[in-house]
Amino acid sequence: MYNVDFKIISNRKIAKNTFEMTLSGDTRGIAPGQFVNLKLDGFYLRRPISVCDYTPDTLTLIYKVVGHGTEAMSKMAPGETLDALTGLGNGYDTSRSGDRPLLIGGGAGVPPMYVLAKKLLAEGKKSTAILGFNSADEAFYEAEFKALGCETYVTTADGSYGIRGFVTDAMDLDYTYFYTCGPEPMLRAVYNKSVTSGQFSFEERMGCGFGACMGCTCKTKYGHKRICKDGPVLTREEIVW
């Protein structure tokens, strides 16, 4: 874990209530599937945001405005600074993926799939991506996934764009392994529909973000684990619903 001051390069709206923030700063220790915990002036608890992309000196975050904290983030301007705890969580293990991994992201669970797709590509693995949203105006990053060379499917619950339905309605594909991130009902549906092993990234309310407060503890087949430290990524075989 590192405590880093980042400077905002850009902060732009990319879909309904959804913003992409690019920052400059030291990204050492960051890996796909991890998250950062941001300190916001005037708010007691930090805000955990998954990593969408990074280079050695830039960090890209995508967040949805769902409360006062993320609303304050959406109003921040280039040049302002953010205090962040980085390198949090266990991240994805790509050694198990096989040569045709499937990436499944729902809403705010789409961003970590992007940086994972880049890592898998660098390892010579061709990924397929399923991006799930409620409606067309909430959809984002389809073009970015396609630019990486991913076969990409978009689903919308209301049928206003792409495949009508949920991410599970696009899962009848040939894949060797899967990775997924999104709201828990979606993860449970993916669990029930999947035909291989896979890794699930869970969204959870957190107090500290690094395992001290025990507030995000969940039960697994191998004992209790803290989503912020032992997760947020859990394997299919250890999940207890």
Secondary structure, DSSP 8 states (H G I E B T S, - for coil): -EEEEEEEEEEEEEETTEEEEEEES--TT--TT-EEEEE-TT-SS-EEEEEEEEETTEEEEEEE--SHHHHHHHT--TT-EEEEEEEES----GGG--SSEEEEEEGGGSHHHHHHHHHHHHTT---EEEEEESSGGG---HHHHHHTT-EEEEEETTSSSSEES-GGGG--S--SEEEEEE-HHHHHHHHHH-SS-EEEEE----SSSSSSS-TTEEEETTEEEETTTT-SEEEGGGB--
